[in-house]
Amino acid sequence: MTTPLVLFDFDGTLADTAPGLAVAANRQRAYRGLAPLPYERLRPVASQGARGLLRAALDLRPGDAGYDEVRLRFLADYAELMYDHSALFADVPKLLAALTDAGLRWGIVTNKQTSLAEPLVDHLQLAAAVVVCGDTTPHAKPHPAPLLHAAAALNHPPEHCLYVGDDLRDVQAGHAAGMTTIAAAWGYCGDEAPVESWQAHHIAPLPLDTWAVVQTLAGLSVTRS
């Protein structure tokens, strides 16, 4: 592979947003007089957004009575507090700097809705070449449409793209789009199938392990930033 375009999931891959999502989920429990759940129980599903958090916090799923109303309340609560409860994972700035210094473009493809994703991306000062959100295309991940949209926006062949994500849906979307997939094992990684079973092309235990994979695929001299 030459001159790869590196695309990242957002929540649980670039940014540690689980603390804010957990607070918003526990608010939904508080409204019902329920005790808060421990953070450790909510963190694994943070990459799944409202769907995962409301399932874990309230055993509430899409299609259940009242789900849409609770989801809107959850998202409104999260929007109020997300800035104070979000940060980049350790070494993510080094990873992104290494890509930029090597002349490689990188972008973000997330299922987070635009009204939440773009302000938080700006707040974290992420200079992505492209940002594709959950409502940018008619389909969200694991459908390949968002990934293909990102590649097309930068006029980059999908087969020369890498997609890095911490959820099984990310790997499924990457495969469907014909991209090389990297499982971000430092992220939330869900509460179901272990990351080793996702059939990702590569598993990166830490952010800078992603840089090593990129260097190898791009034929660059392998160093740790």
Beta strands, then each sheet from edge to edge (+ up, - down):
strand 1: 5-8
strand 2: 15-16
strand 3: 87-88
strand 4: 106-109
strand 5: 131-132
strand 6: 161-165
strand 7: 180-184
strand 8: 202-204
sheet 1: 5+ 4+ 1+ 6+ 7+ 8+
sheet 2: 2+ 3-
end
